[in-house]
Amino acid sequence: MFPTIEAMKISVAQTRPVKGNIQQNIDNHLRFIEQAITKKADMIVFPELSLTGYEPELAKELASTQDDERLDIFQTISDDNQLTIGVGLPTRENDHLFVSMIIFQPGKERLTYSKQHLYPTEVDVFTPGQNRIYLDIDGVNVVAPTICYELSIPEHSESAHANHANVYIASVMNSVSGVDADLHKLSEIARKYRMNTFMANYVGQSGGYECAGKTSAWNTKGDLVGQLNQRDEGLLIYNTETEEVTEITLA
């Protein structure tokens, strides 16, 4: 049995990170969020570790928690605009570091989803997260947040389907050499489980990789309905009811 989906406008951001500079990345995020609000989006999700760039060697120095006061602006915007926001940040608990997404929902306590399936090069730095998070957006739509390598683990998308998710959003740092394989996997996830599926990726350099862009959206048939280019920062917005796609380039 496949879940139905009520009308939502979901946006995924394609950013060029500033290495290790949380405040500058926050300021850049606000430009994207302003555009999402203008287009009346219900949700916006940024790439993996979007507030620091994908920089595992800096994670210990930069790690924080969901209660970091620098993040309060996102909660205020979420409350004032009925917008769910997902940003990437390395987080710390005792001596453990995590690849995390901090999630801000209108009128709710912020949440932290930490990557459960680590890429092999990450295991010496980070600890796997233990708890899945599924976001009940409006009493009908259920969003499954996903962080990069997890999209390659079949049990991850299987679990999302089993928990009635109808939206699957992958926050990634994907290189030029790896992106096409992951685009295919996400299309198959969308088709197999009839979930609206999204990927938010970087452009430019991060973590020593040339990032591939191609931030994308798929409908419940697995058809690619929108994709940004490989060069520019931008925003992709998809209306799940009308299937209208809006692509915005940010200079």
PyMOL commands that set and color helices and strands:
alter all, ss='L'
color gray80, all
select helices_A, chain A and resi 22-38+56-62+69-81+120-122+148-152+154-162+179-193
alter helices_A, ss='H'
color red, helices_A
select strands_A, chain A and resi 9-14+43-45+84-93+96-104+111-114+135-136+142-147+167-171+196-200+203-206+209-212+216-218+224-227+234-239+245-249
alter strands_A, ss='S'
color yellow, strands_A
deselect
rebuild
show_as cartoon
